[in-house]
Amino acid sequence: MKIVEYELRRIHLPLVRPFRTSFGTQSEREVLLVKVTTEDGVIGWAECVAMSAPLYSPEYVSGCLEMMRTFLIPALNKATEISAAEVGQILKPFLGAQMAKAALETAVLDAELKIAGISLANYLGANKTKVPCGVSVGIAPSIEALVDEVTSYVEAGYKRIKLKIEPGWDITPVRKIRELFPDKPLQVDANQAYSRTDFKHLKQLDEFNLLLIEQPLEEHDILGHAQLAEIMTTPICLDESIISLHSAQDALELKATSVINIKPGRVGGYLESARIHNYCLEKSIPVWCGGMLETGIGRAANLALAALPGFTLPGDTSASSRFFKKDITTPFEMIDGHLEVPNGVGIGVSPDIEYMNSITKSVEIFTGK
Ligand code: NPG
């Protein structure tokens, strides 16, 4: 396949409510969209999940733009013909940049699957047509506000609740939600907010029958996670630490994690995500699909991934309305606690061009050979 044009577009979407985590508060979502056009005029879309600032991971929107424009797109342009499966190899010499690489690979894959006439879900090996929805709940201004927010999600039908925690906002809010919803699948996410001196404190979370605790310690602290896993009964699930199949295999082998959150952007794309899934399925390690406040473009592709057989826990695959009043695609609506997996060709969705244009801050176009 020959790509004749790459378009990098930065858009800004307001969030329905601020989303606070231990690494900061988001009030709007800045998104970098990638569009590729093949020589036959087939278009592929993808979303780069990097945030505006490097607070969750080292990548950020302007950095990804710079990385793509200076290194990644020129490297792809050197190859006359490319397939999605080759993108990772071509971009391998450039270190890191998983989110930027993932977006380019996904846009190429979307175009390729459109030409082949199959959906991403089929291509990846999905065996479900709908997936259960989990929801991620930010750190709230008060316990009352948290209760209101969680109650609204439970009433809407969400199958699993994830509470963001940090020192000073952990045992009390988790206890409150557990008391109110004793049977609801519940998990917590610390986004690296604790350290090895907090083990005794974190152990108190064991009494709440949580599905898992996500990334309690710093991303490089694999040993610390293994030590914590030894003393907690709550399963540890790594997120930020897992940036590839290799890192997933090592963390599992070292018993630093017993569940894996697969986020395609964080691991370099859907092809690497599928490899992690396949490895975990073989080893009977549960996986679930993480979320990064994606628009419908990224959400559609995540749903395809979450439909694979090893995704046995509900993911952060929420309805579009959880984050956006108006999405750039037809919104994903939750029915009976589930989202339908797109079955159109490629990622199965495309943006509403008029709306997308109205929230566009910049567009750069690179012509292929
Ligand atoms: O449902 O899209 C969603 C959000 C899920 O909490 C969520 N994502 O650490 O997993 C995370 C967190 C996140 C949010 C990460 C923003 C990075 C940026």
Residues whose N, C-alpha, C, O or C-beta is under 5 A from the ligand:
A	BS01	NPG	Y56 S136 G291 M292 L293 E294 D316 S318
